[in-house]
Amino acid sequence: MDSEFAALEAKIEQVVALIHQLRAENEVLRNQMAAAENERLHLRQTMSAARERLEGLLDKVPEQTPEDA
């Protein structure tokens, strides 16, 4: 009977350790996801600014007429 309790106690300790490990991994993954989301937002802003600059430059380029060609 004591050996059964000891085995059960060992398994419970393993489960508790696994829960702690998974919670820590989950926290790391949440942080990585938040960082990736922030990076994505930054890249979208950078692309939007670049698009606006490019559109502004294109607006300044005179259109070519058939006589110019």
Secondary structure, 3 states (H helix, E strand, C coil): CHHHHHHHHHHHHHHHHHHHHHHHHHHHHHHHHHHHHHHHHHHHHHHHHHHHHHHHHHHHCCCCCCCCC
